[in-house]
Amino acid sequence: MRAILNNRSLLMALNNSGKMFPGPVFPPDSAADKLTCKLNNKSSVTTCTNSKSVLMDVSQQTSHVGMHTSTGNSGTLGATNMTTLVVGLGNHSMSGTRHNIGMAVADQLCKHLESNWKKDSECHGMIAMATLDENHNLILLKPRHFMNVNGKSVLKTVTKYNIPVTNIFLLHDDIDRPLGKNSIKEGGSAGGHNGVKSVINCLGTNNMLRLRFGIDRPTNPSAVPDYVLEKFTTTEKEVLPRLVDECVQLVLKRIQGQTVK
């Protein structure tokens, strides 16, 4: 209990100061980790200093990254292709929970592309790279932060790889959509999602694509903080692989310019 209280005090102090939260230090599903995430979900989203000026510079540059070797698992990219940053939003230490379904889709996308995750301390996250086709490169990102400061990792990655804001694709859960109801949205408000809020605040714009993965909403509104941090039920897990695969195909088709709903 003392560890939980100490962690709660640290989190509240960081919230008040507006500083970046440290990466998760507790093992997945621990009581302290869940308490920290619930406090994060209820807290205000921090902003990023000078993000607009940084993004103005980045958006004026080309998105050429690396040199082409082969499609998929090389970790290097075609030199003249358009590069898209695909971000799985979530709490890094809480895999398998509803709030982390965006990261689950990113994991499946990485597997589909035959790529591999590598820790990138400069981007504050896990990075994977792949060449999708002769015209498209992909950089995948899983921030190593709590959900409501995911935007700091996105900003670091955008700046490092010179990616235009319009080439960002967020993957995240949507509590206002039933399980299995997934769609792609361009721009618009965060809809109460703290991870999306953080990205918008840090980049200074909402002009990006978003895959919204429906996770349904509990009947009791006060149960939402616990609900999103819980793992999917056994029944839900039976359909998740199919739903995640469908989302991967939606993302790839949209990146390649095909019309999807």
Secondary structure, DSSP 8 states (H G I E B T S, - for coil): -HHHHHHHHHHHHHHHHT-------S-TT-HHHHHHHHHHHHS-----TTHHHHHHHHHTS----S----SSTTS---TTSEEEEEEE-S-TT-TTBGGGHHHHHHHHHHHHTT---EEETTTTEEEEEEEEETTEEEEEEEESS-GGGHHHHHHHHHHHHT--GGGEEEEEEETTS-TT-EEEEES---TT-HHHHHHHHHHT---SEEEEEE----SSGGGHHHHHTSB--HHHHHHHHHHHHHHHHHHHHHHTT----
